[in-house]
Amino acid sequence: MNKKFECIGIVGHPRHPSALATHEMLYHWLVSKGYEVVVERTVAQDLKLEGAQTGSLADIGKKADLAVVVGGDGNMLGAARVLARYDIKVIGINRGNLGFLTDLDPDNALQQLDDVLKGEYLSEQRFLLEALVRCEDRQCRVSTAINEVVLHPR
């Protein structure tokens, strides 16, 4: 049986009304189920959540054992870059277009997430890439990525 979760982080960038509604629904649902919830600071500001525990992505990585990313693959990759440094599981609710990395369908996300919270999930290990770009004789950029690194000419 997989580990059950106690503290859940809510992450994303609610640009569309549907994403905002998903963040808000998720927050209230998790609180009603008795979970400790940490909301990414910008999300909490957009939702105008009074009294919610908020923090940066790094704060969520340090405190939570599961992060739920609401958005598309770009949101998932951005969050994963930061959260990969911490011992935290990450799952996504797709509010983007393709959803290759976001596992949960928004229409039945709460039921699927409820199964995950009960410990009914398969965990996939992803490896983290580090890219170092050198400009002449100096390092000009270091970045981490999941899956692939894309370089663009200046």
C-alpha positions in Angstrom: 0.0 0.0 0.0 1.3 3.5 -0.9 1.8 6.2 1.6 -1.2 8.3 2.5 -0.9 12.0 2.5 -1.4 14.5 5.3 -0.4 17.9 3.8 -1.4 18.8 0.3 0.0 21.8 -1.7 -2.1 23.5 -4.4 -0.1 25.0 -7.2 -0.8 26.7 -10.5 -1.4 29.9 -12.4 -5.2 30.4 -12.7 -5.4 32.4 -15.9 -8.9 31.2 -17.0 -12.1 31.1 -15.0 -12.3 27.3 -15.3 -8.8 27.0 -13.7 -9.8 29.4 -11.0 -12.9 27.4 -10.3 -10.9 24.2 -10.1 -8.4 25.7 -7.6 -11.2 27.0 -5.4 -13.2 23.7 -5.6 -10.0 21.7 -4.8 -9.1 23.9 -1.8 -12.5 23.7 -0.2 -12.8 20.0 -0.9 -9.4 19.2 0.7 -10.1 21.3 3.8 -13.6 19.7 4.2 -11.8 16.3 4.2 -9.5 17.4 7.0 -6.3 17.8 5.1 -3.7 20.4 6.0 -3.5 22.5 2.8 -0.8 24.9 1.7 -1.8 27.1 -1.3 0.8 28.7 -3.6 0.8 32.4 -2.6 -0.2 33.8 -6.0 -3.1 31.3 -6.3 -4.4 32.3 -2.8 -4.2 35.9 -3.8 -6.2 35.3 -7.0 -8.8 33.3 -5.1 -8.9 35.8 -2.2 -8.7 33.0 0.3 -9.0 34.3 3.8 -7.0 32.5 6.4 -5.5 30.0 4.1 -2.0 28.7 4.8 0.1 30.0 1.9 3.7 29.7 0.7 6.1 29.7 -2.2 6.7 26.6 -4.3 9.8 25.9 -2.1 7.6 26.2 1.0 5.2 23.7 -0.4 8.1 21.4 -1.2 9.4 21.6 2.3 6.0 21.1 4.0 3.6 19.1 1.9 3.8 15.4 0.9 1.7 15.9 -2.3 1.4 18.8 -4.6 -1.6 19.1 -6.9 -0.8 21.3 -10.0 -3.8 22.8 -11.7 -3.0 23.8 -15.3 -1.3 22.4 -18.3 2.0 20.7 -19.0 3.8 24.0 -18.8 2.5 24.6 -15.2 3.5 21.0 -14.3 7.0 21.4 -15.7 7.5 24.7 -14.0 6.4 23.3 -10.6 8.3 20.1 -11.1 11.6 22.0 -11.7 11.3 23.5 -8.2 9.6 20.6 -6.4 12.1 18.0 -7.7 14.5 19.1 -4.9 12.1 17.9 -2.2 10.6 14.6 -1.1 7.1 15.3 -2.5 4.8 13.6 -5.0 3.3 15.7 -7.8 0.1 15.2 -9.7 -1.7 17.4 -12.1 -5.3 18.3 -13.0 -5.3 19.2 -16.7 -6.6 22.7 -17.4 -4.3 23.1 -20.5 -4.6 21.8 -24.0 -2.7 18.5 -24.3 -2.2 17.2 -20.8 0.6 14.7 -21.4 1.9 15.3 -17.9 -1.2 16.2 -16.1 -2.9 12.9 -15.1 -6.3 14.0 -13.8 -9.3 14.9 -16.0 -11.0 18.0 -14.6 -14.4 16.5 -15.0 -13.8 13.8 -12.5 -10.6 15.0 -10.8 -12.0 14.8 -7.2 -13.0 11.2 -7.5 -9.6 10.3 -9.1 -7.8 12.4 -6.4 -9.8 10.7 -3.7 -8.4 7.4 -4.8 -4.9 8.8 -4.8 -5.4 10.2 -1.3 -6.5 6.8 -0.1 -3.1 5.4 -1.3 -4.4 3.9 -4.5 -1.9 5.1 -7.1 1.1 4.1 -9.1 4.2 6.3 -8.7 6.4 7.0 -11.7 10.0 8.1 -11.2 11.2 10.9 -13.5 14.7 11.9 -14.0 15.9 15.5 -13.8 18.2 16.9 -16.4 20.6 19.8 -15.7 21.7 21.9 -18.6 24.7 24.1 -18.4 25.2 26.7 -21.2 28.6 28.2 -21.6 29.2 31.5 -23.3 32.8 31.7 -24.5 34.8 30.8 -21.3 32.1 31.3 -18.7 29.0 29.7 -17.5 26.1 31.9 -18.5 23.1 29.7 -17.6 22.2 26.6 -15.6 18.7 25.2 -15.6 17.0 22.0 -14.7 14.4 20.2 -16.8 12.3 17.1 -17.0 12.2 15.0 -20.2 14.1 17.3 -22.5 16.3 20.4 -22.8 15.6 22.8 -25.7 18.2 25.4 -26.7 17.4 28.4 -28.9 20.0 30.6 -30.6 20.3 34.1 -29.4 
